[in-house]
């Protein structure tokens, strides 16, 4: 069963980006500045997932196709 796993990665990245914007708007009222880094890392990892997932699925499909072919 094939799914488009970019959607959850994009949704996660967008949620982390929104959280980052909210924290930036709060300014000095942020209880711990490390949360800015957490949100930034979540956004970056989500963006990486959007880029990486199609390549991973393509590679897996190629490997599966190669295994399905009879040996020459």
BALOBA-1460 file (C-alpha; in Angstrom, 3 decimals):
// residues 72
<rec num="1" residu="x" x="0.000" y="0.000" z="0.000"/>
<rec num="2" residu="x" x="1.499" y="3.291" z="-1.097"/>
<rec num="3" residu="x" x="0.958" y="6.442" z="0.890"/>
<rec num="4" residu="x" x="2.175" y="10.002" z="0.562"/>
<rec num="5" residu="x" x="4.246" y="10.373" z="3.704"/>
<rec num="6" residu="x" x="5.218" y="13.919" z="2.801"/>
<rec num="7" residu="x" x="1.864" y="15.119" z="4.156"/>
<rec num="8" residu="x" x="2.576" y="14.266" z="7.821"/>
<rec num="9" residu="x" x="6.117" y="15.623" z="7.479"/>
<rec num="10" residu="x" x="4.780" y="18.876" z="6.026"/>
<rec num="11" residu="x" x="2.077" y="19.117" z="8.677"/>
<rec num="12" residu="x" x="4.638" y="18.611" z="11.424"/>
<rec num="13" residu="x" x="6.977" y="21.201" z="9.925"/>
<rec num="14" residu="x" x="4.139" y="23.722" z="9.657"/>
<rec num="15" residu="x" x="3.082" y="23.120" z="13.265"/>
<rec num="16" residu="x" x="6.652" y="23.610" z="14.512"/>
<rec num="17" residu="x" x="6.986" y="26.753" z="12.391"/>
<rec num="18" residu="x" x="3.764" y="28.167" z="13.856"/>
<rec num="19" residu="x" x="5.007" y="27.408" z="17.363"/>
<rec num="20" residu="x" x="8.285" y="29.164" z="16.541"/>
<rec num="21" residu="x" x="6.464" y="32.257" z="15.288"/>
<rec num="22" residu="x" x="4.289" y="32.344" z="18.422"/>
<rec num="23" residu="x" x="7.355" y="32.110" z="20.651"/>
<rec num="24" residu="x" x="9.105" y="34.834" z="18.674"/>
<rec num="25" residu="x" x="6.063" y="37.074" z="19.073"/>
<rec num="26" residu="x" x="6.111" y="36.473" z="22.832"/>
<rec num="27" residu="x" x="9.637" y="37.851" z="22.956"/>
<rec num="28" residu="x" x="10.982" y="38.129" z="26.505"/>
<rec num="29" residu="x" x="7.970" y="36.351" z="27.974"/>
<rec num="30" residu="x" x="9.252" y="32.964" z="26.719"/>
<rec num="31" residu="x" x="9.922" y="30.953" z="29.889"/>
<rec num="32" residu="x" x="12.966" y="29.148" z="28.498"/>
<rec num="33" residu="x" x="14.819" y="30.282" z="25.352"/>
<rec num="34" residu="x" x="15.670" y="26.662" z="24.527"/>
<rec num="35" residu="x" x="12.117" y="26.296" z="23.226"/>
<rec num="36" residu="x" x="13.101" y="28.504" z="20.301"/>
<rec num="37" residu="x" x="15.775" y="25.976" z="19.391"/>
<rec num="38" residu="x" x="13.350" y="23.091" z="19.813"/>
<rec num="39" residu="x" x="10.876" y="24.709" z="17.422"/>
<rec num="40" residu="x" x="13.633" y="25.572" z="14.961"/>
<rec num="41" residu="x" x="14.945" y="22.015" z="15.020"/>
<rec num="42" residu="x" x="11.429" y="20.611" z="14.553"/>
<rec num="43" residu="x" x="10.859" y="22.867" z="11.563"/>
<rec num="44" residu="x" x="14.213" y="21.902" z="10.042"/>
<rec num="45" residu="x" x="13.632" y="18.173" z="10.583"/>
<rec num="46" residu="x" x="10.182" y="18.445" z="9.037"/>
<rec num="47" residu="x" x="11.636" y="20.206" z="5.999"/>
<rec num="48" residu="x" x="14.289" y="17.496" z="5.733"/>
<rec num="49" residu="x" x="11.535" y="14.866" z="5.895"/>
<rec num="50" residu="x" x="9.647" y="16.537" z="3.051"/>
<rec num="51" residu="x" x="12.832" y="16.391" z="0.974"/>
<rec num="52" residu="x" x="13.984" y="12.897" z="2.033"/>
<rec num="53" residu="x" x="10.791" y="10.811" z="2.097"/>
<rec num="54" residu="x" x="10.235" y="10.742" z="-1.701"/>
<rec num="55" residu="x" x="13.830" y="9.639" z="-2.242"/>
<rec num="56" residu="x" x="13.486" y="6.918" z="0.377"/>
<rec num="57" residu="x" x="10.256" y="5.612" z="-1.159"/>
<rec num="58" residu="x" x="11.752" y="5.679" z="-4.664"/>
<rec num="59" residu="x" x="14.800" y="3.715" z="-3.479"/>
<rec num="60" residu="x" x="12.616" y="1.140" z="-1.731"/>
<rec num="61" residu="x" x="10.468" y="0.724" z="-4.855"/>
<rec num="62" residu="x" x="13.575" y="0.236" z="-6.998"/>
<rec num="63" residu="x" x="14.944" y="-2.362" z="-4.576"/>
<rec num="64" residu="x" x="11.613" y="-4.184" z="-4.517"/>
<rec num="65" residu="x" x="11.455" y="-4.164" z="-8.319"/>
<rec num="66" residu="x" x="15.036" y="-5.457" z="-8.531"/>
<rec num="67" residu="x" x="14.234" y="-8.324" z="-6.138"/>
<rec num="68" residu="x" x="11.105" y="-9.221" z="-8.103"/>
<rec num="69" residu="x" x="13.040" y="-9.613" z="-11.382"/>
<rec num="70" residu="x" x="14.299" y="-13.122" z="-12.095"/>
<rec num="71" residu="x" x="18.071" y="-13.474" z="-12.066"/>
<rec num="72" residu="x" x="19.713" y="-13.367" z="-15.489"/>
